[in-house]
Amino acid sequence: MTALKIFSDSHLTGTASSLLHDGASPHEIIVPKTRPASILSKPEPDPSFALADIAFGQPDVESIRNSEKLKWLHVSTAGFTRYDTPEFRMLAAERGLIVTNSSSVYSAPCAEHVFAFMLAQSRFLPAALQSQAANGDAEWLGLRGGSTSLRGQSVVILGFGAIALELVKLLAPFEMKITAMRRTPRGDEGFPTVTPEQLPSALATADHVINILPENTASLKYINTARFAEMKSGAVFHNIGRGTTVDQDDLLAALRSGHLAAAWLDVTDPEPLPAGHPLRLEPNCHITPHIAGGHGDETLTLVKHFLGNLRRYLDGTPLLDRVM
């Protein structure tokens, strides 16, 4: 077997790094001189990339364009925004470049995070955790009487993929009315699925709207004044997709008008939001700092996912989480 060269610019712990090198052997791991500061940072070109047959991480797009050897790119996140452009998709198609992502690593934690958002909202947890109300007084009665059950409520999921599939499993015991939006429904989803053109009627009855849309040219500020107006009064908006898919000024207006009951955000634009940003000061807007996919031994899980796909690649079997 000819040893392949695998370029990896991922930030890995000592154990995860050892696992990558040992698990990929006899193939060679190439690391750049400088890794990106974060997954959101623009990667720098590295001369060693020209040697790579496979890339694992977030490599520079121009380096991929100039490569004469690269056959497979495995993105180390669920999101692949910098590669999700018509130009890059055309490049991948022309060269036969395989592109996979790491949705399987992050889908369950992300689903659990937004499920926690939903439970916290239904049980009034932000207000209740701050309260010192005495049993029987007006504040106590308001918290107790205002709490609701998710059972029987309706939810619309924008973006149907790995996270949505995991979330549906969590919601199943609550007998919620689930509708998903996807560009082209297949009919095997197991619950109603609408196209973007059919979305307004679904939003009109949704208690919870969950945005899992990736960032691309079609999704920028997809959730805006018009979309919020289509949601029923008192709906709760959740975003674990990308901050750029929401017009945050329009979100603020929908919260201040009372049209939305609350917003729960794990992603914003920019990240993090400045301390004095109006959304941070809005009492019914709750923000976590883009941690939905996080979990213990995350980098180990990420490396194991890549190594599993490497075995499939070498065996010539279909790869998991293929996006191109």
C-alpha positions as CSV (number, residue, x, y, z in Angstrom):
1,M,0.0,0.0,0.0
2,T,1.3,3.4,-0.9
3,A,1.4,5.7,2.1
4,L,-0.9,8.7,1.8
5,K,-0.2,12.2,3.2
6,I,-2.9,13.6,5.4
7,F,-2.8,17.3,6.1
8,S,-4.4,18.2,9.5
9,D,-4.7,21.7,10.9
10,S,-7.1,20.8,13.7
11,H,-6.3,21.8,17.3
12,L,-5.9,18.4,19.0
13,T,-5.1,17.4,22.5
14,G,-2.1,15.1,23.2
15,T,-4.2,12.0,23.4
16,A,-6.3,12.9,20.3
17,S,-3.1,13.8,18.4
18,S,-1.6,10.5,19.3
19,L,-4.7,8.7,18.3
20,L,-4.7,10.4,14.9
21,H,-1.1,9.5,14.2
22,D,-1.4,5.9,15.4
23,G,-4.8,5.3,13.8
24,A,-3.8,6.7,10.4
25,S,-0.5,4.7,10.3
26,P,1.2,3.8,8.0
27,H,-0.1,7.0,6.4
28,E,1.7,10.3,7.2
29,I,0.1,13.2,9.1
30,I,1.3,16.6,7.9
31,V,0.7,19.6,10.2
32,P,1.1,23.2,9.2
33,K,3.5,25.6,10.9
34,T,0.6,27.8,12.0
35,R,-2.9,26.5,12.9
36,P,-6.0,28.8,12.7
37,A,-6.7,30.5,16.0
38,S,-10.2,29.1,15.9
39,I,-12.5,27.3,13.5
40,L,-14.0,30.7,12.6
41,S,-10.6,32.2,11.7
42,K,-9.4,32.4,8.1
43,P,-6.8,29.7,7.7
44,E,-3.3,30.6,6.4
45,P,-1.8,28.9,3.3
46,D,0.9,26.4,4.1
47,P,3.4,25.0,1.6
48,S,3.1,21.5,3.0
49,F,-0.6,21.4,1.8
50,A,0.6,20.8,-1.8
51,L,1.8,17.3,-0.7
52,A,-1.6,16.3,0.8
53,D,-3.8,13.5,-0.6
54,I,-6.3,14.0,2.2
55,A,-7.1,17.0,4.4
56,F,-8.6,16.9,7.8
57,G,-9.6,20.2,9.4
58,Q,-10.3,23.7,7.9
59,P,-7.7,24.2,5.2
60,D,-7.4,27.3,3.1
61,V,-9.8,27.4,0.0
62,E,-7.1,28.8,-2.3
63,S,-4.7,26.0,-1.3
64,I,-7.3,23.5,-2.2
65,R,-7.8,25.2,-5.5
66,N,-4.1,25.1,-6.2
67,S,-3.6,21.5,-5.1
68,E,-2.8,18.9,-7.7
69,K,-3.1,15.9,-5.3
70,L,-6.0,16.4,-2.9
71,K,-8.7,13.8,-3.3
72,W,-10.7,14.1,-0.1
73,L,-11.5,16.9,2.3
74,H,-12.9,16.0,5.7
75,V,-14.1,19.2,7.5
76,S,-13.6,19.1,11.2
77,T,-16.9,20.8,12.0
78,A,-20.6,20.3,11.2
79,G,-20.7,23.6,9.4
80,F,-18.7,24.0,6.2
81,T,-19.5,27.6,5.3
82,R,-16.2,28.5,3.6
83,Y,-16.6,25.6,1.2
84,D,-20.4,25.9,0.7
85,T,-20.3,28.2,-2.4
86,P,-21.3,27.6,-6.0
87,E,-17.6,28.1,-7.0
88,F,-16.2,25.5,-4.6
89,R,-19.0,23.0,-5.4
90,M,-18.2,23.4,-9.1
91,L,-14.5,22.9,-8.3
92,A,-15.2,19.8,-6.3
93,A,-17.5,18.4,-9.0
94,E,-14.9,19.0,-11.8
95,R,-12.1,17.4,-9.9
96,G,-14.0,14.6,-8.3
97,L,-13.1,16.0,-4.9
98,I,-14.9,14.2,-2.0
99,V,-16.0,16.5,0.8
100,T,-17.3,15.2,4.1
101,N,-18.0,17.0,7.4
102,S,-18.4,16.1,11.0
103,S,-22.1,16.3,11.6
104,S,-22.2,12.9,13.3
105,V,-19.9,14.2,16.0
106,Y,-22.0,17.2,16.9
107,S,-25.6,16.3,16.0
108,A,-26.6,14.7,19.4
109,P,-25.1,17.4,21.6
110,C,-26.6,20.2,19.4
111,A,-30.0,18.5,19.6
112,E,-29.7,18.1,23.4
113,H,-28.8,21.8,23.7
114,V,-31.8,23.1,21.8
115,F,-34.0,20.6,23.7
116,A,-32.7,22.1,26.9
117,F,-33.6,25.5,25.6
118,M,-37.1,24.3,25.0
119,L,-37.5,22.8,28.4
120,A,-36.0,25.8,30.1
121,Q,-38.5,28.1,28.3
122,S,-41.5,25.9,29.1
123,R,-40.6,25.8,32.8
124,F,-39.7,29.5,33.1
125,L,-36.3,28.5,34.3
126,P,-34.4,31.8,33.8
127,A,-36.9,33.7,35.9
128,A,-37.4,30.9,38.4
129,L,-33.7,30.6,39.0
130,Q,-33.5,34.2,39.9
131,S,-36.6,34.2,42.0
132,Q,-36.8,34.1,45.8
133,A,-40.6,34.2,45.8
134,A,-42.5,32.9,48.8
135,N,-45.0,30.1,48.4
136,G,-48.4,31.6,47.5
137,D,-47.4,35.1,46.6
138,A,-48.1,36.7,43.3
139,E,-44.6,36.1,41.8
140,W,-44.7,32.4,42.9
141,L,-48.2,31.9,41.4
142,G,-47.1,33.6,38.2
143,L,-44.1,31.3,37.8
144,R,-46.0,28.2,38.7
145,G,-49.1,29.0,36.6
146,G,-47.1,30.3,33.7
147,S,-45.1,27.1,33.2
148,T,-46.3,24.8,30.5
149,S,-45.6,21.4,29.1
150,L,-44.0,20.7,25.8
151,R,-46.5,17.9,25.4
152,G,-48.8,18.5,22.4
153,Q,-47.0,21.7,21.3
154,S,-46.0,22.3,17.7
155,V,-42.5,22.9,16.4
156,V,-41.1,23.9,13.0
157,I,-37.5,22.9,12.3
158,L,-35.7,25.0,9.6
159,G,-33.0,22.8,8.1
160,F,-33.4,19.0,8.0
161,G,-30.2,17.1,8.6
162,A,-28.4,15.2,11.3
163,I,-29.3,17.6,14.2
164,A,-32.9,17.6,13.2
165,L,-33.0,13.8,13.2
166,E,-31.5,13.6,16.7
167,L,-33.9,16.3,17.9
168,V,-36.9,14.5,16.6
169,K,-35.9,11.4,18.7
170,L,-35.8,13.6,21.9
171,L,-39.2,15.2,21.1
172,A,-41.0,11.9,20.3
173,P,-42.1,11.2,24.0
174,F,-43.8,14.6,24.1
175,E,-46.1,13.9,21.2
176,M,-45.2,17.2,19.7
177,K,-46.5,18.2,16.2
178,I,-43.3,18.4,14.2
179,T,-42.9,20.0,10.8
180,A,-39.5,20.4,9.1
181,M,-38.5,22.6,6.2
182,R,-36.2,21.2,3.6
183,R,-35.5,22.3,0.1
184,T,-36.7,19.1,-1.5
185,P,-38.8,16.8,0.8
186,R,-38.3,13.1,0.1
187,G,-41.4,11.8,1.7
188,D,-39.7,9.4,4.0
189,E,-39.1,11.9,6.9
190,G,-41.8,10.3,9.1
191,F,-43.6,13.6,9.7
192,P,-44.8,16.6,7.7
193,T,-42.1,18.3,5.6
194,V,-42.6,21.6,3.7
195,T,-40.7,23.4,1.1
196,P,-39.6,27.1,1.7
197,E,-42.6,28.2,-0.4
198,Q,-44.9,26.3,2.0
199,L,-43.2,27.5,5.2
200,P,-45.5,30.5,6.1
201,S,-48.5,28.3,6.8
202,A,-46.4,26.1,9.1
203,L,-44.9,29.0,11.0
204,A,-48.4,30.4,11.6
205,T,-49.2,27.6,14.1
206,A,-45.7,26.8,15.6
207,D,-45.1,27.2,19.3
208,H,-41.4,26.8,18.7
209,V,-39.3,27.7,15.6
210,I,-35.9,26.1,15.6
211,N,-33.3,27.4,13.1
212,I,-30.6,24.9,12.1
213,L,-29.9,26.5,8.7
214,P,-26.2,26.6,7.6
215,E,-24.7,29.8,6.3
216,N,-24.7,30.2,2.5
217,T,-25.7,32.8,0.0
218,A,-29.4,31.7,0.2
219,S,-29.6,31.7,3.9
220,L,-28.1,35.1,4.9
221,K,-30.7,36.9,7.0
222,Y,-33.3,34.4,6.0
223,I,-35.0,35.0,9.3
224,N,-36.1,38.6,9.1
225,T,-39.1,40.9,9.7
226,A,-41.2,39.1,7.1
227,R,-40.4,35.7,8.6
228,F,-41.1,36.8,12.2
229,A,-44.4,38.2,11.1
230,E,-45.4,34.8,9.7
231,M,-44.8,33.3,13.1
232,K,-47.8,33.2,15.5
233,S,-47.9,35.6,18.4
234,G,-46.2,34.1,21.4
235,A,-43.9,31.8,19.5
236,V,-40.4,31.0,20.8
237,F,-37.4,31.3,18.4
238,H,-34.3,29.1,18.8
239,N,-31.1,29.4,16.8
240,I,-28.4,26.8,16.8
241,G,-27.6,27.2,13.0
242,R,-25.6,30.3,12.2
243,G,-26.0,33.8,13.5
244,T,-25.7,35.3,10.0
245,T,-29.0,33.5,9.0
246,V,-30.9,35.9,11.3
247,D,-31.4,39.7,11.0
248,Q,-30.7,40.5,14.6
249,D,-32.3,44.0,14.4
250,D,-35.5,42.4,13.2
251,L,-35.2,39.8,16.0
252,L,-34.9,42.5,18.6
253,A,-37.9,44.3,17.2
254,A,-40.0,41.1,17.3
255,L,-39.0,40.6,21.0
256,R,-39.6,44.2,22.0
257,S,-43.0,44.2,20.3
258,G,-44.0,41.1,22.3
259,H,-44.7,39.2,19.1
260,L,-42.1,36.7,20.1
261,A,-42.3,35.3,23.6
262,A,-38.6,34.6,23.8
263,A,-35.5,33.9,21.8
264,W,-32.8,31.3,22.7
265,L,-29.5,31.7,20.8
266,D,-26.4,29.6,20.7
267,V,-25.1,31.5,17.6
268,T,-24.9,35.2,16.9
269,D,-23.3,37.7,14.5
270,P,-20.6,38.5,15.6
271,E,-19.5,36.0,18.1
272,P,-19.4,36.9,20.9
273,L,-21.9,39.8,20.9
274,P,-20.5,42.9,22.5
275,A,-21.4,43.2,26.2
276,G,-23.7,46.2,25.6
277,H,-25.5,44.7,22.6
278,P,-29.3,45.2,22.8
279,L,-30.0,41.5,22.5
280,R,-27.9,40.9,25.6
281,L,-30.0,43.4,27.5
282,E,-33.3,42.0,26.3
283,P,-34.8,40.1,29.2
284,N,-36.5,37.4,27.0
285,C,-33.4,36.8,24.9
286,H,-31.1,34.0,26.3
287,I,-27.6,33.5,24.7
288,T,-25.1,30.8,25.1
289,P,-21.6,31.3,23.5
290,H,-21.7,28.8,20.6
291,I,-21.2,25.7,22.7
292,A,-24.2,23.5,21.6
293,G,-21.9,20.9,19.9
294,G,-19.5,20.7,22.8
295,H,-19.0,17.6,24.9
296,G,-16.4,15.8,26.9
297,D,-13.6,14.2,24.8
298,E,-14.9,16.2,21.8
299,T,-11.5,16.0,20.0
300,L,-11.2,12.3,20.5
301,T,-14.7,11.8,19.1
302,L,-13.7,14.0,16.2
303,V,-10.6,12.0,15.4
304,K,-12.4,8.7,15.8
305,H,-15.0,9.9,13.2
306,F,-12.3,10.9,10.8
307,L,-10.4,7.6,11.2
308,G,-13.7,5.7,10.7
309,N,-14.1,7.5,7.4
310,L,-10.5,6.9,6.5
311,R,-11.1,3.2,6.8
312,R,-14.1,3.5,4.5
313,Y,-12.1,5.6,2.1
314,L,-9.3,3.1,1.9
315,D,-11.9,0.2,1.5
316,G,-13.8,2.1,-1.2
317,T,-17.1,2.1,0.8
318,P,-19.4,5.1,1.1
319,L,-18.2,7.8,3.5
320,L,-20.3,9.1,6.4
321,D,-21.5,12.8,6.3
322,R,-20.7,13.3,2.7
323,V,-21.8,16.8,1.6
324,M,-20.2,16.9,-1.9
